[in-house]
């Protein structure tokens, strides 16, 4: 079917670009640079090792220095264990099986530690993640095969060949803690035979709605549900909320936020607590002892020793087979008892649940999910619930060509357009003052959004304006090009001057403990560097630094702050705004604010795009427009 052939083609383009970027990051760089890029832990110390599934060796390591450097290691990623004495030859590949703080476990494709591991200078480094691409590719090929079968309704509905069906006439249900539009969404999810879509604009309680819907489905169908999302953070949030409602949740894969509550839901933790695990542990210890005895015969020995060594190894392998059987029994037992299994999209194909079938799969944050990854969990189910907001950030696509050819169009977006009858929009939001919400609602949500009475008019102090646009047109604040990123030092200085005055005006109303939270956002990475540098040199703002976060729009997705400042940065005579023209990204930035939104920018440059021209008009109507001249 052309549908899947096209997806396979763009996925190949993306994989190639991703691999090239990875190669550029690793090939010509030193260990120190790779460490700074988050690809390498070096130096590390071995903290322990044990035999694991399939006679492989799992080694626990700890990074002993550079512990504060951010890194990209996550459970399930391919990595290599190496010695820096001879990194080309002294290396063993494996998979990260656990990561927390400054420790990680890596399962190596060998059954004993190599000799060079005793000589120090050890490290672990991420490899290019072919596995995720393989999983996506396999899913698309399988979907393509299934699309030829008219019995497979789900595939033909999702690709637009058939329409979804609903069983109406169910006894009505109203959940008291949900509002009207949330209850309608739960109703739609109940009635759907194959597809339901929850469109949740910012602050509308999408997670709350999903959790209640999952409880209803469990009662109705009495079958376990698979709940997935593109990121570990989103999976963690749902896992915790579902667990909080008293459901038996099994979290497959490693949580990103390592809280005790979450760890208790993971397969590893539940296995460790299982009544049969003591026996398996005892056997494992025995197998390790036999192996250690066998290793004593390592150097120069004759036939008798060779036979003895072989006998010891055989015995260790035999015991490990028993261990594997016991562990498999425990895993099956835990999965049978679980009501909800949670994982990332790609993680939903890990060995322990690879062959499971589910009645329903729920995909959260579907607006940020690459379509090929969505097909991995979808093929395990008869019914799919997509939840997200296609008017916010789309998924990260590394190849411009793949994006242009449609990889950045999500399955959520396609299904909203194809099957409006399956869509429920959540209409009441609990985050923003109605003036902050208003423009976003007008442009993206057909004016459907309402502010809940608890937030509609909430403010930082009586008489404060919720929205301000500060116009730098005519101030001569020209943007500068810093590498590939734009900066605007004068605009940054103006923004911080405004913030300093505003904060000092707030101090009579708040103590340092309950002071409002502040986000300073810019779409440009280098502008953030300029803002941080200037911020460090403003004495009046130092006491408030714990409350101020400076970051990109993408890093604030899903978060909120009391006050949000946005530095638009672009200011030039040609009206060029570059990727500010991605208005969905701007929608995310503007809707992070709860009580106050301040946008600083050059109207003459911005107004070349109707979206910004209309926003300036909107701010004028609210009497929220100010010229920067008033501040200079």
Number of C-alpha atoms within 10 A of each C-alpha: 12 8 12 20 13 14 19 20 14 21 23 15 18 21 20 14 18 18 16 13 14 16 14 11 15 20 9 10 12 11 18 12 14 20 20 15 15 16 22 25 29 24 20 19 17 17 12 11 17 17 23 17 15 13 18 16 20 25 22 21 24 23 20 13 12 13 14 8 11 12 16 11 21 20 19 22 20 23 23 20 24 23 23 17 13 11 13 9 10 16 19 17 18 23 21 23 20 20 21 16 10 15 17 21 21 26 28 25 15 16 16 18 14 11 8 15 17 11 10 15 17 24 24 28 22 25 19 18 16 13 13 19 17 13 19 22 22 16 23 25 17 15 20 17 12 18 21 12 11 10 10 13 20 25 23 19 19 21 16 16 12 14 17 18 16 16 10 12 7 9 5 7 12 13 14 8 11 15 17 14 16 28 21 19 24 25 20 24 28 21 18 19 18 23 27 31 27 28 24 24 26 30 22 24 19 23 20 15 24 25 18 19 21 25 18 18 18 16 10 10 12 12 15 23 24 27 27 29 31 23 18 20 14 19 24 26 14 21 28 17 17 22 17 13 11 9 17 19 30 24 27 21 21 24 27 17 14 13 11 8 13 21 17 15 22 20 21 16 13 17 16 14 12 14 10 14 17 12 11 20 14 11 17 22 16 16 24 19 14 20 22 15 15 20 14 10 15 11 7 7 9 9 8 9 15 15 11 14 20 15 14 20 20 16 16 24 19 12 20 24 16 14 22 17 14 16 19 14 12 20 18 13 13 17 19 10 12 16 18 24 23 27 28 28 28 24 25 27 20 15 9 14 17 13 11 13 17 19 17 26 27 24 27 27 25 28 27 23 24 23 23 24 23 26 23 23 28 27 20 21 18 18 20 26 23 26 25 24 22 23 22 22 20 20 19 13 16 17 20 14 14 20 18 12 15 14 26 22 19 20 23 28 17 15 20 19 12 17 18 11 16 24 20 23 20 26 24 22 24 17 26 32 27 23 20 26 25 19 20 23 19 12 15 17 15 9 14 14 22 18 22 18 13 12 16 20 14 18 17 18 13 7 7 11 19 23 24 21 25 24 21 23 19 14 14 12 20 20 17 16 11 12 8 9 12 18 28 24 17 17 28 25 15 19 23 19 17 18 18 18 12 11 16 11 11 15 11 9 10 12 10 11 9 9 17 18 18 22 24 24 27 24 23 22 17 19 27 21 14 16 24 16 11 14 21 11 10 12 9 12 18 12 9 16 12 12 15 18 16 20 20 19 23 15 10 17 16 14 12 20 23 19 21 27 26 24 25 23 27 25 27 18 8 9 16 15 18 9 11 18 16 11 18 16 19 23 20 22 27 24 27 29 27 27 27 25 26 24 19 23 23 28 21 17 20 24 16 15 15 11 15 18 15 14 17 21 13 18 19 14 10 14 13 17 18 16 17 21 12 8 11 9
